[in-house]
Amino acid sequence: MKTMSNVDIFVICNELNELLEGSRVDKAYQPSKDTVVIRFHVKGEGRVDVVFQIGVRMHKTQYPLENPKMPPSFPMLLRKYLKGATVRKVKQYRFDRVVEITVSKEEDYTLVIELFAKGNIILLNNERQIILPLKRKMWSDRKITSKAEYKYPPSRGINSLDFEKEDLENIFSESDGDLIRTLARSGLGGIYAEEIVSRSGMDKNTPVSEISSEELQKLFDTIKGLFNPLLENKFSPVIVTTGKEDVLPLELEIYNEEEKQRFKSYNEAADEYFSAKVRSQIKGVQENIWGKEVNKYAKRLKIQEETLDNFKSTIVDSTRKGDLLYAYYSQVEDILKIIHQAREKYSWMEISKTLKKAKKKGVDGLEMVESLDKLGNLNLIIEEDRIFIDSKKPIPENAEVYYEKGKKAKRKIKGVLIAIEKTKKELDRVEKKKEIAMERVLVPQKRVKKELKWFEKLRWFISSDGLLVIGGRDAHTNEIVVKKHMENNDIYLHSDIHGAPSVVIKNEGLIESSEDNITDADDENHGIPNTTIEEAAVFAASFSSAWSKGFGSLDVYWVHPEQVSKTPQSGEFVAKGAFIIRGSRKFIRKATVSIAVGIVNYQGPRIMAGPVESLKKYTQNYVTIKPGYTKKEAVALEILKRIDPDKQLTLEDVIRVLPSGKCDIVN
């Protein structure tokens, strides 16, 4: 994979400094051993994630990697020291692959990102002492460990992209190599060295010791012409999509014949380029991990199904052999009599030899005898079935051995069927988990900044009568629903269960109401149709804790806004998100705990979760769910496949509108 050069880092730092200066540090994550993601809150922009991968890249990202369930100690320490800190500056140290992010909190801290191959990420205090590095390392002249003073790695080459001719002369005077290698090792990197040589028209294999002063001037002018736009913050970022794929902050002549994709910023280009490469690597790792997990259950299922088939075969085979002994009772009985009579004088081996000789001579009644062993076990061939019996026992006892074998296999089948069903469920569970994991890897959930309408920050749906119904997501938003959005002509709904949302029917924008609905509406309802009240009751019941408890229905009541109060009586206490209801309540008994999810056109296309009747009104493509046993992620993935063929939504968009708790799709 390409690694960022000094030139690339110069541009990245310029863009990030402009973006992050004055922003606030939010959280830090460590998706892998050499990668850290820091989330910033930028005024006017919102959440901004920046990824730092040692030895490879550093850029703003809209493709955040999946975080480990148990966060390592390093990102937790970054959160402790940096959360809430204000970013002062993002800068490149000299012209090296070392970046410093300076932040201020109670005191100043510096986060040093070393982007070379054996680099590091290091947190420093205001005295430049190391608080904690991502990796502890020791060299003879440099120690990267807690409490040690931070020293920069040795630098070589140019110290600034805005260097002078004398700096180039010094680099050439200290080199004994050829032109291309000397330029590459000066800090400009291999690709830019190739571009400089190409533009200058010089031979890349020319020893630098043989370069004349005129050629040196030409090289210096070429370098300046190439990089001056970057010094003036004039970037032209591209991804080269054919030939030798690359991502660059400016267009190069050596790629003139290649196809390119252009971007507004180098951070955006780098994000698209590196995220695709990284996810391709993750895909292989994830495929291997999940493949082993799936194969474990698939092999177990195969063995269990083979065992089931064997038991079924045993039942058929054993029953048939028992039946054949009875079907040829007289013939078998004659053979046993011959053996019993012979046994009075001869050994089993002598009898066996005698039977073989008699069979060869064609003695009647011995056609079915195959062999007799030294223990008296007789091997018979009856209708092409090989049947073993104990010649010392009567036929009924021998037949019963086969019948009992079939009965035993039949008894075991029940246990095998239970085991198979259990394994199938486990296999299905693992395959769904794999599907979700691979979906996130193969189709990265690009975090696009969406302009949410005010109601989308709450629970919401549009009733079949065209009224907006809103509800709280938690105690905080319950307060917002009532205090900010409830008005005198609205209706308030709630249920007497811990963990129920405050729901409000907004009495505005009534559209396409049928005459029946208008007749049902009266002054007591503030003109709101009963159909809307019933749908809102289903909504209130479904987004309450009744869902996670697995209830099928729940009683919901409604009152007028003036009956809802936050003012307690003397001695009472009202928790955040809770309200006191005064006066009589109107109940909707046994409101169904079930919702539908689909994409509707309400002030633009949006995902909506609400009563089935409301979804039916606005879309034909919806999925109905009820409380169940499947994790939300798996259900959300299936919903996404069914309702969003155009891929307008992400998995997280669907999960966000689902009730809290497990659920199942209603077929």
C-alpha positions as CSV (number, residue, x, y, z in Angstrom):
1,M,0.0,0.0,0.0
2,K,1.1,3.5,-0.8
3,T,2.4,5.5,2.2
4,M,2.1,9.3,2.5
5,S,5.2,11.2,1.5
6,N,6.5,14.4,3.2
7,V,4.8,16.4,0.4
8,D,1.4,14.7,1.1
9,I,1.7,15.3,4.8
10,F,2.5,19.0,4.1
11,V,-0.8,19.4,2.3
12,I,-2.8,17.3,4.8
13,C,-1.5,19.4,7.7
14,N,-2.5,22.6,5.9
15,E,-6.0,21.4,5.3
16,L,-6.5,19.9,8.8
17,N,-5.1,23.0,10.5
18,E,-7.6,25.2,8.7
19,L,-10.4,22.7,9.6
20,L,-9.6,21.9,13.2
21,E,-8.2,25.1,14.6
22,G,-10.5,26.1,17.4
23,S,-12.4,22.8,17.4
24,R,-12.9,20.6,20.4
25,V,-11.5,17.1,21.0
26,D,-14.3,14.6,21.6
27,K,-13.2,10.9,21.8
28,A,-10.4,8.6,20.7
29,Y,-10.6,5.1,19.4
30,Q,-8.1,2.4,18.4
31,P,-9.5,0.1,15.8
32,S,-6.2,-1.8,15.3
33,K,-2.8,-2.0,16.9
34,D,-1.3,0.7,14.6
35,T,-4.4,2.9,14.0
36,V,-6.0,5.6,16.1
37,V,-9.1,7.6,15.3
38,I,-9.8,10.9,17.1
39,R,-13.2,12.6,16.9
40,F,-13.4,16.4,16.9
41,H,-16.3,18.7,17.2
42,V,-15.9,21.5,14.6
43,K,-18.1,24.5,14.9
44,G,-20.5,24.7,12.0
45,E,-19.3,21.3,10.7
46,G,-20.2,19.0,13.6
47,R,-18.4,15.7,14.0
48,V,-15.1,15.2,12.2
49,D,-13.1,12.0,12.5
50,V,-9.4,11.9,11.8
51,V,-7.6,8.6,11.3
52,F,-3.9,8.2,12.1
53,Q,-2.2,5.0,10.8
54,I,1.5,4.6,11.7
55,G,3.7,4.3,8.6
56,V,0.8,4.9,6.2
57,R,-1.6,7.8,6.4
58,M,-3.3,10.6,8.3
59,H,-6.5,12.3,7.1
60,K,-10.1,13.2,7.8
61,T,-12.3,10.2,7.3
62,Q,-16.0,9.6,6.6
63,Y,-15.4,5.8,6.8
64,P,-14.9,5.2,10.5
65,L,-13.5,1.7,11.2
66,E,-15.3,-0.6,13.6
67,N,-14.2,-0.1,17.2
68,P,-13.2,-3.0,19.5
69,K,-15.7,-3.9,22.2
70,M,-12.9,-3.6,24.8
71,P,-11.0,-0.4,24.1
72,P,-7.2,-0.5,24.7
73,S,-5.6,1.7,27.3
74,F,-4.0,4.2,24.9
75,P,-7.2,5.7,23.5
76,M,-8.7,5.7,27.0
77,L,-5.8,7.8,28.2
78,L,-6.2,10.2,25.3
79,R,-9.8,10.7,26.3
80,K,-8.8,11.3,29.8
81,Y,-6.3,14.1,28.9
82,L,-7.7,15.5,25.7
83,K,-11.5,15.3,25.8
84,G,-12.9,18.8,25.7
85,A,-9.6,20.3,24.8
86,T,-9.4,23.0,22.2
87,V,-7.2,22.5,19.1
88,R,-4.6,25.3,18.7
89,K,-2.5,24.1,15.8
90,V,-1.9,21.3,13.4
91,K,1.6,21.5,11.9
92,Q,4.3,19.4,10.2
93,Y,7.6,19.3,12.0
94,R,10.1,20.8,9.6
95,F,9.4,18.9,6.4
96,D,9.4,15.5,8.0
97,R,6.8,12.8,8.3
98,V,6.1,14.0,11.9
99,V,2.9,15.9,12.8
100,E,2.1,17.8,15.9
101,I,-1.4,18.6,17.1
102,T,-1.3,21.2,20.0
103,V,-4.3,21.4,22.2
104,S,-5.3,23.4,25.4
105,K,-7.3,22.3,28.4
106,E,-6.3,23.1,31.9
107,E,-2.8,23.0,30.4
108,D,-1.3,22.5,27.0
109,Y,-0.7,19.0,25.5
110,T,0.9,18.0,22.2
111,L,0.0,14.9,20.3
112,V,2.9,13.8,18.1
113,I,2.2,11.5,15.1
114,E,5.2,9.9,13.6
115,L,4.1,8.6,10.2
116,F,7.3,6.9,9.1
117,A,7.5,3.1,9.0
118,K,8.5,2.5,12.6
119,G,6.7,5.5,13.9
120,N,4.5,6.1,16.8
121,I,1.7,8.2,18.3
122,I,2.9,10.0,21.5
123,L,1.1,12.3,24.0
124,L,3.3,15.0,25.5
125,N,2.7,17.4,28.4
126,N,3.5,21.1,28.3
127,E,7.1,20.4,29.3
128,R,7.5,18.0,26.3
129,Q,7.6,15.0,28.6
130,I,6.0,11.8,27.3
131,I,2.8,11.0,29.1
132,L,2.2,7.8,27.1
133,P,3.2,6.5,23.7
134,L,1.2,4.1,21.6
135,K,4.3,1.9,21.5
136,R,7.3,1.9,23.9
137,K,10.6,1.9,22.0
138,M,14.3,2.3,22.9
139,W,17.2,3.4,20.8
140,S,20.7,4.3,21.8
141,D,20.0,8.0,21.3
142,R,16.3,8.1,21.7
143,K,13.9,6.8,24.3
144,I,10.1,6.6,23.7
145,T,8.7,5.7,27.1
146,S,6.6,7.4,29.8
147,K,8.2,10.4,31.6
148,A,11.1,10.6,29.2
149,E,11.7,13.8,27.4
150,Y,10.6,13.6,23.8
151,K,13.2,13.9,21.1
152,Y,12.5,14.2,17.4
153,P,13.8,11.4,15.2
154,P,16.9,12.3,13.1
155,S,16.1,14.4,10.0
156,R,17.8,14.5,6.7
157,G,17.1,16.3,3.4
158,I,15.3,19.6,3.1
159,N,13.8,21.3,6.1
160,S,11.0,23.0,4.3
161,L,9.1,22.8,1.0
162,D,10.0,26.5,0.6
163,F,13.8,25.8,0.4
164,E,16.5,27.7,-1.2
165,K,18.9,26.8,-4.0
166,E,21.8,26.5,-1.5
167,D,19.8,23.8,0.3
168,L,19.6,21.8,-2.9
169,E,23.4,22.3,-3.4
170,N,24.1,20.9,0.1
171,I,21.9,17.8,-0.5
172,F,23.8,17.1,-3.8
173,S,27.2,17.7,-2.2
174,E,26.5,15.2,0.6
175,S,25.2,12.5,-1.9
176,D,27.2,10.0,-3.9
177,G,24.2,8.5,-5.7
178,D,22.3,9.2,-8.9
179,L,19.8,12.0,-9.5
180,I,16.6,10.1,-8.9
181,R,17.7,8.5,-5.7
182,T,19.1,11.7,-4.3
183,L,15.9,13.6,-4.9
184,A,13.8,10.8,-3.5
185,R,15.9,10.6,-0.3
186,S,15.9,14.4,0.2
187,G,12.4,14.2,1.6
188,L,10.5,14.7,-1.7
189,G,9.7,11.0,-2.2
190,G,10.0,8.7,-5.2
191,I,6.9,9.8,-7.2
192,Y,7.8,13.5,-6.9
193,A,11.5,12.8,-7.8
194,E,10.3,11.0,-11.0
195,E,8.1,14.0,-11.8
196,I,10.9,16.5,-11.3
197,V,13.3,14.5,-13.5
198,S,10.7,14.1,-16.1
199,R,9.9,17.8,-16.2
200,S,13.5,18.8,-16.3
201,G,14.3,16.4,-19.2
202,M,17.4,15.1,-17.4
203,D,18.7,11.5,-17.2
204,K,17.6,10.1,-13.8
205,N,20.7,7.9,-13.7
206,T,23.0,10.9,-13.8
207,P,25.4,10.9,-10.8
208,V,24.8,14.1,-8.8
209,S,28.5,14.7,-8.7
210,E,28.4,15.3,-12.5
211,I,25.5,17.8,-12.4
212,S,26.6,21.3,-13.7
213,S,25.5,24.6,-12.1
214,E,23.2,25.2,-15.0
215,E,21.5,21.8,-14.6
216,L,21.2,22.5,-10.8
217,Q,19.5,25.8,-11.5
218,K,17.1,24.0,-14.0
219,L,16.3,21.4,-11.3
220,F,15.7,24.1,-8.7
221,D,13.4,26.0,-11.0
222,T,11.5,22.8,-11.9
223,I,11.0,22.0,-8.2
224,K,9.8,25.5,-7.4
225,G,7.4,25.4,-10.4
226,L,6.0,22.1,-9.2
227,F,5.5,23.0,-5.6
228,N,4.8,26.7,-5.6
229,P,1.0,26.1,-5.9
230,L,1.1,24.0,-2.7
231,L,2.9,26.8,-0.9
232,E,0.1,29.2,-2.0
233,N,-2.5,26.6,-0.7
234,K,-3.6,25.9,-4.3
235,F,-4.2,22.1,-4.2
236,S,-5.7,20.0,-7.1
237,P,-6.2,16.6,-5.4
238,V,-6.7,13.5,-7.6
239,I,-6.9,9.7,-7.4
240,V,-5.2,8.0,-10.3
241,T,-7.5,5.2,-11.1
242,T,-5.6,3.3,-13.9
243,G,-2.0,2.1,-14.3
244,K,-0.1,2.7,-11.1
245,E,-2.9,3.8,-8.8
246,D,-2.1,6.7,-6.6
247,V,-3.5,9.6,-4.6
248,L,-1.9,13.0,-4.9
249,P,-2.5,16.6,-3.8
250,L,-1.6,17.9,-7.3
251,E,-1.6,16.6,-10.8
252,L,1.6,15.2,-12.2
253,E,2.7,15.0,-15.8
254,I,3.9,11.4,-15.5
255,Y,0.2,10.5,-15.0
256,N,-1.1,12.5,-17.9
257,E,-2.3,9.4,-19.8
258,E,-4.0,7.8,-16.8
259,E,-7.6,8.3,-15.8
260,K,-8.2,10.4,-12.7
261,Q,-10.9,11.2,-10.2
262,R,-10.8,14.8,-8.9
263,F,-11.7,16.0,-5.4
264,K,-12.2,19.3,-3.5
265,S,-9.7,18.5,-0.8
266,Y,-6.7,16.2,-0.4
267,N,-8.2,14.9,2.8
268,E,-11.3,13.7,0.9
269,A,-9.2,12.1,-1.8
270,A,-6.9,10.4,0.7
271,D,-10.0,9.1,2.5
272,E,-11.5,7.5,-0.6
273,Y,-8.2,6.0,-1.6
274,F,-6.9,4.6,1.7
275,S,-10.2,3.6,3.1
276,A,-10.8,1.4,0.1
277,K,-7.4,-0.2,0.4
278,V,-7.7,-0.7,4.2
279,R,-11.1,-2.2,3.9
280,S,-9.9,-4.6,1.2
281,Q,-7.3,-5.9,3.7
282,I,-9.9,-6.1,6.5
283,K,-12.2,-8.0,4.1
284,G,-9.6,-10.8,3.8
285,V,-9.1,-11.0,7.6
286,Q,-12.8,-10.8,8.4
287,E,-13.6,-13.4,5.7
288,N,-11.1,-15.8,7.3
289,I,-12.4,-15.2,10.8
290,W,-16.0,-15.6,9.9
291,G,-15.3,-18.4,7.5
292,K,-13.8,-20.5,10.4
293,E,-16.8,-19.6,12.6
294,V,-19.4,-20.5,9.9
295,N,-17.5,-23.7,8.9
296,K,-17.5,-24.9,12.5
297,Y,-21.3,-25.0,12.6
298,A,-21.6,-26.1,9.0
299,K,-19.3,-29.2,9.7
300,R,-21.2,-29.9,12.9
301,L,-24.5,-29.8,11.0
302,K,-23.2,-32.0,8.3
303,I,-22.1,-34.6,10.8
304,Q,-25.4,-34.4,12.6
305,E,-27.4,-34.8,9.3
306,E,-25.2,-37.8,8.4
307,T,-25.9,-39.3,11.8
308,L,-29.6,-38.7,11.2
309,D,-29.4,-40.5,7.8
310,N,-27.5,-43.4,9.4
311,F,-30.2,-43.8,12.1
312,K,-33.0,-43.7,9.5
313,S,-31.1,-46.3,7.5
314,T,-30.5,-48.4,10.6
315,I,-34.3,-48.4,11.3
316,V,-35.1,-49.6,7.8
317,D,-32.2,-52.1,7.6
318,S,-32.7,-53.6,11.0
319,T,-36.5,-53.9,10.7
320,R,-36.1,-55.6,7.3
321,K,-33.5,-58.1,8.6
322,G,-35.8,-59.0,11.5
323,D,-38.7,-59.5,9.1
324,L,-36.6,-61.6,6.8
325,L,-35.7,-64.0,9.6
326,Y,-39.4,-64.6,10.2
327,A,-40.1,-64.7,6.4
328,Y,-37.5,-67.5,6.0
329,Y,-38.2,-69.0,9.4
330,S,-38.4,-72.7,8.4
331,Q,-35.3,-72.5,6.2
332,V,-33.2,-70.8,8.9
333,E,-34.6,-73.2,11.5
334,D,-33.4,-76.2,9.4
335,I,-29.9,-74.8,9.2
336,L,-29.8,-74.2,13.0
337,K,-30.9,-77.8,13.6
338,I,-28.1,-79.1,11.5
339,I,-25.6,-77.0,13.4
340,H,-27.0,-78.0,16.8
341,Q,-26.8,-81.7,15.9
342,A,-23.2,-81.3,14.6
343,R,-22.2,-79.4,17.6
344,E,-22.7,-82.5,19.8
345,K,-19.6,-84.1,18.2
346,Y,-17.6,-81.4,16.4
347,S,-16.0,-78.0,17.0
348,W,-17.3,-74.8,15.5
349,M,-14.4,-74.7,13.0
350,E,-15.0,-78.3,11.9
351,I,-18.7,-77.6,11.5
352,S,-17.8,-74.5,9.4
353,K,-15.6,-76.5,7.1
354,T,-18.3,-79.2,6.7
355,L,-20.9,-76.6,5.8
356,K,-18.7,-75.1,3.2
357,K,-18.0,-78.5,1.6
358,A,-21.7,-79.4,1.7
359,K,-22.7,-76.0,0.1
360,K,-20.2,-76.6,-2.7
361,K,-21.8,-80.0,-3.4
362,G,-25.2,-78.3,-3.7
363,V,-26.8,-79.8,-0.6
364,D,-30.3,-78.5,-0.3
365,G,-31.1,-75.9,2.4
366,L,-27.6,-74.5,2.7
367,E,-27.8,-71.9,-0.2
368,M,-28.1,-69.0,2.2
369,V,-25.2,-70.0,4.5
370,E,-22.2,-67.7,3.9
371,S,-20.0,-68.5,6.9
372,L,-19.8,-69.7,10.5
373,D,-17.1,-68.3,12.9
374,K,-15.4,-70.0,15.8
375,L,-17.9,-68.5,18.3
376,G,-20.9,-69.9,16.5
377,N,-22.0,-66.7,14.8
378,L,-23.7,-67.5,11.5
379,N,-23.5,-65.2,8.5
380,L,-26.6,-65.6,6.2
381,I,-27.4,-64.1,2.8
382,I,-31.2,-63.7,2.5
383,E,-32.6,-61.8,-0.5
384,E,-29.2,-60.1,-1.0
385,D,-29.2,-58.9,2.6
386,R,-26.3,-60.0,4.9
387,I,-27.8,-61.1,8.2
388,F,-25.7,-62.1,11.2
389,I,-27.3,-64.3,13.9
390,D,-26.1,-66.3,16.9
391,S,-26.6,-69.9,16.0
392,K,-26.9,-70.8,19.7
393,K,-30.1,-68.7,20.1
394,P,-33.5,-69.3,18.6
395,I,-34.8,-67.3,15.7
396,P,-37.1,-65.0,17.7
397,E,-34.2,-63.9,19.9
398,N,-32.0,-63.1,16.9
399,A,-34.9,-61.2,15.2
400,E,-35.4,-59.2,18.4
401,V,-31.8,-58.1,18.4
402,Y,-32.5,-56.4,15.0
403,Y,-35.8,-55.0,16.1
404,E,-34.3,-53.5,19.2
405,K,-31.5,-52.0,17.2
406,G,-34.1,-50.2,15.1
407,K,-36.0,-49.0,18.2
408,K,-32.8,-47.7,19.7
409,A,-32.0,-45.8,16.5
410,K,-35.6,-44.4,16.5
411,R,-35.2,-43.2,20.1
412,K,-31.9,-41.4,19.2
413,I,-33.5,-39.6,16.2
414,K,-35.4,-37.3,18.5
415,G,-32.2,-36.1,20.1
416,V,-30.5,-35.7,16.8
417,L,-33.4,-33.6,15.4
418,I,-33.2,-31.3,18.4
419,A,-29.4,-31.0,18.0
420,I,-29.8,-30.3,14.2
421,E,-32.4,-27.6,14.9
422,K,-30.1,-26.0,17.5
423,T,-27.1,-26.1,15.1
424,K,-29.2,-24.6,12.3
425,K,-30.2,-21.7,14.5
426,E,-26.5,-21.2,15.6
427,L,-25.4,-21.4,11.9
428,D,-28.1,-18.9,10.9
429,R,-27.1,-16.6,13.7
430,V,-23.4,-16.7,12.8
431,E,-24.2,-16.2,9.1
432,K,-26.3,-13.2,9.8
433,K,-23.5,-11.8,12.0
434,K,-21.0,-12.4,9.2
435,E,-23.3,-10.7,6.7
436,I,-23.6,-7.6,8.9
437,A,-19.9,-7.5,9.5
438,M,-19.0,-8.0,5.8
439,E,-21.7,-5.5,4.8
440,R,-19.8,-2.9,7.0
441,V,-16.5,-3.9,5.4
442,L,-17.5,-4.3,1.8
443,V,-20.0,-1.4,1.7
444,P,-18.5,1.1,4.1
445,Q,-21.1,3.2,5.9
446,K,-19.9,6.6,4.6
447,R,-20.9,9.2,7.1
448,V,-22.5,11.9,5.1
449,K,-23.6,14.9,7.0
450,K,-27.4,14.9,6.8
451,E,-29.6,17.9,7.5
452,L,-32.1,16.4,10.0
453,K,-35.5,18.0,10.4
454,W,-36.3,18.8,14.0
455,F,-38.8,15.9,14.3
456,E,-36.1,13.4,13.1
457,K,-34.2,14.0,16.3
458,L,-37.2,12.5,18.1
459,R,-39.4,9.5,17.5
460,W,-42.0,10.4,14.8
461,F,-44.5,9.3,12.2
462,I,-47.2,10.7,10.0
463,S,-50.7,9.3,10.8
464,S,-52.9,8.1,8.0
465,D,-54.9,11.4,8.5
466,G,-51.7,13.4,7.7
467,L,-50.9,14.5,11.3
468,L,-47.4,14.6,12.7
469,V,-47.0,12.5,15.8
470,I,-43.8,12.8,17.9
471,G,-42.4,11.0,20.9
472,G,-39.4,11.1,23.2
473,R,-36.3,8.9,22.8
474,D,-35.3,9.2,26.5
475,A,-35.9,11.4,29.5
476,H,-34.2,14.4,27.9
477,T,-36.2,14.3,24.7
478,N,-39.4,13.6,26.6
479,E,-38.9,17.0,28.2
480,I,-38.3,18.6,24.8
481,V,-41.5,17.0,23.3
482,V,-43.7,18.4,26.1
483,K,-42.0,21.8,26.9
484,K,-40.9,22.8,23.4
485,H,-43.3,21.2,21.0
486,M,-46.7,20.5,22.7
487,E,-49.3,23.2,22.1
488,N,-52.8,23.8,23.4
489,N,-54.7,22.1,20.7
490,D,-52.5,19.0,20.7
491,I,-53.1,15.7,22.4
492,Y,-50.7,14.0,24.9
493,L,-50.4,10.2,25.2
494,H,-48.6,8.0,27.7
495,S,-48.8,4.6,29.4
496,D,-48.4,3.6,33.0
497,I,-45.2,1.5,32.5
498,H,-41.7,2.5,33.4
499,G,-39.8,3.5,30.3
500,A,-42.7,4.9,28.3
501,P,-42.3,7.9,25.9
502,S,-44.2,11.1,26.0
503,V,-46.1,11.2,22.8
504,V,-47.8,14.3,21.3
505,I,-50.2,14.5,18.3
506,K,-49.5,17.8,16.6
507,N,-52.9,19.3,15.6
508,E,-51.8,20.9,12.4
509,G,-51.7,20.0,8.7
510,L,-54.7,17.6,8.7
511,I,-54.9,16.3,5.1
512,E,-56.8,13.8,3.1
513,S,-59.2,13.0,6.0
514,S,-62.1,10.8,5.1
515,E,-65.6,12.0,6.1
516,D,-65.8,9.1,8.6
517,N,-62.7,10.3,10.3
518,I,-64.0,13.8,10.5
519,T,-67.3,12.5,12.0
520,D,-65.3,10.6,14.6
521,A,-63.4,13.7,15.6
522,D,-65.1,16.0,18.1
523,D,-64.3,19.1,20.2
524,E,-63.1,16.9,23.0
525,N,-60.4,15.5,20.7
526,H,-59.6,19.0,19.5
527,G,-60.8,17.9,16.1
528,I,-58.2,15.1,15.9
529,P,-59.6,11.9,14.2
530,N,-59.9,8.8,16.4
531,T,-57.9,6.9,13.8
532,T,-54.9,9.1,14.5
533,I,-55.4,8.7,18.3
534,E,-55.5,4.9,17.9
535,E,-52.4,4.9,15.7
536,A,-50.6,7.2,18.2
537,A,-51.5,4.7,21.0
538,V,-49.9,1.9,19.0
539,F,-46.8,4.1,18.5
540,A,-46.7,5.0,22.3
541,A,-47.0,1.3,23.2
542,S,-44.4,0.0,20.7
543,F,-41.7,2.5,21.7
544,S,-42.1,1.8,25.4
545,S,-40.4,-0.8,27.5
546,A,-43.3,-3.1,26.6
547,W,-41.3,-4.0,23.5
548,S,-38.2,-5.3,25.3
549,K,-40.5,-7.1,27.8
550,G,-42.1,-9.0,24.9
551,F,-45.7,-7.7,25.4
552,G,-48.2,-8.1,22.7
553,S,-50.3,-5.2,23.7
554,L,-50.4,-2.3,26.2
555,D,-53.0,0.1,27.6
556,V,-52.3,3.8,26.6
557,Y,-54.2,6.9,27.8
558,W,-54.5,10.4,26.3
559,V,-55.2,13.8,27.9
560,H,-55.2,17.4,27.0
561,P,-52.0,19.5,27.2
562,E,-53.4,21.5,30.2
563,Q,-53.5,18.3,32.2
564,V,-49.8,17.7,31.8
565,S,-47.7,19.4,34.5
566,K,-44.2,19.5,35.8
567,T,-45.2,21.2,39.0
568,P,-45.4,18.7,41.9
569,Q,-47.6,18.9,44.9
570,S,-45.9,19.6,48.2
571,G,-43.7,16.6,49.1
572,E,-43.8,15.2,45.5
573,F,-40.8,14.7,43.3
574,V,-40.9,14.6,39.5
575,A,-38.0,13.0,37.8
576,K,-36.5,14.3,34.5
577,G,-38.7,13.2,31.6
578,A,-41.6,12.4,33.8
579,F,-44.8,14.5,34.2
580,I,-47.8,14.8,36.6
581,I,-51.2,14.1,34.9
582,R,-54.2,15.8,36.6
583,G,-57.8,15.0,35.8
584,S,-59.5,12.2,34.0
585,R,-57.7,10.1,31.4
586,K,-59.1,8.5,28.2
587,F,-57.8,5.0,27.7
588,I,-57.1,3.1,24.5
589,R,-57.1,-0.5,25.7
590,K,-54.7,-3.2,24.4
591,A,-52.9,-1.0,21.8
592,T,-50.9,-3.4,19.7
593,V,-47.1,-3.6,20.2
594,S,-46.0,-3.7,16.6
595,I,-44.7,-1.3,14.0
596,A,-43.8,-1.0,10.4
597,V,-40.7,0.5,8.8
598,G,-40.5,2.0,5.3
599,I,-39.3,5.0,3.2
600,V,-42.0,7.7,2.9
601,N,-42.0,11.1,1.1
602,Y,-42.5,13.6,3.8
603,Q,-40.6,16.8,3.1
604,G,-38.4,14.6,1.0
605,P,-37.7,10.9,1.3
606,R,-37.2,9.7,4.9
607,I,-37.2,6.4,6.8
608,M,-40.3,6.2,9.0
609,A,-41.3,3.8,11.8
610,G,-44.9,3.8,12.9
611,P,-48.2,1.9,13.0
612,V,-48.8,-0.4,10.0
613,E,-51.9,1.7,8.9
614,S,-49.8,4.8,8.6
615,L,-47.1,3.1,6.5
616,K,-49.7,1.6,4.3
617,K,-51.0,5.1,3.5
618,Y,-47.7,6.4,2.2
619,T,-45.8,3.5,0.8
620,Q,-46.3,-0.1,-0.6
621,N,-42.8,-1.1,0.4
622,Y,-42.6,-1.6,4.2
623,V,-41.7,-4.2,6.7
624,T,-43.7,-5.0,9.8
625,I,-41.9,-6.1,13.0
626,K,-42.9,-7.2,16.5
627,P,-41.1,-8.0,19.7
628,G,-39.0,-11.1,19.2
629,Y,-35.7,-12.9,19.6
630,T,-33.5,-11.5,16.9
631,K,-30.9,-8.8,17.4
632,K,-31.7,-5.4,16.0
633,E,-28.6,-5.3,13.7
634,A,-29.7,-8.5,11.9
635,V,-33.3,-7.3,11.5
636,A,-32.2,-3.9,10.4
637,L,-30.0,-5.5,7.7
638,E,-33.0,-7.5,6.3
639,I,-35.2,-4.4,6.4
640,L,-32.5,-2.4,4.6
641,K,-32.4,-5.0,1.8
642,R,-36.2,-5.0,1.4
643,I,-37.1,-1.3,1.5
644,D,-34.0,0.4,0.1
645,P,-32.9,-1.1,-3.3
646,D,-31.5,2.3,-4.3
647,K,-29.2,2.4,-1.2
648,Q,-30.2,5.7,0.1
649,L,-29.9,4.6,3.8
650,T,-27.2,3.1,6.0
651,L,-27.6,0.3,8.5
652,E,-27.4,2.8,11.3
653,D,-30.3,4.8,9.8
654,V,-32.5,1.8,10.2
655,I,-31.3,0.8,13.6
656,R,-31.9,4.3,14.8
657,V,-35.7,4.1,14.1
658,L,-36.3,0.7,15.6
659,P,-37.6,0.2,19.2
660,S,-35.2,-0.8,22.0
661,G,-34.9,-4.5,22.3
662,K,-34.9,-7.6,20.1
663,C,-37.5,-8.1,17.4
664,D,-38.7,-10.3,14.6
665,I,-40.1,-9.6,11.1
666,V,-43.7,-10.4,10.7
667,N,-44.1,-12.6,7.5
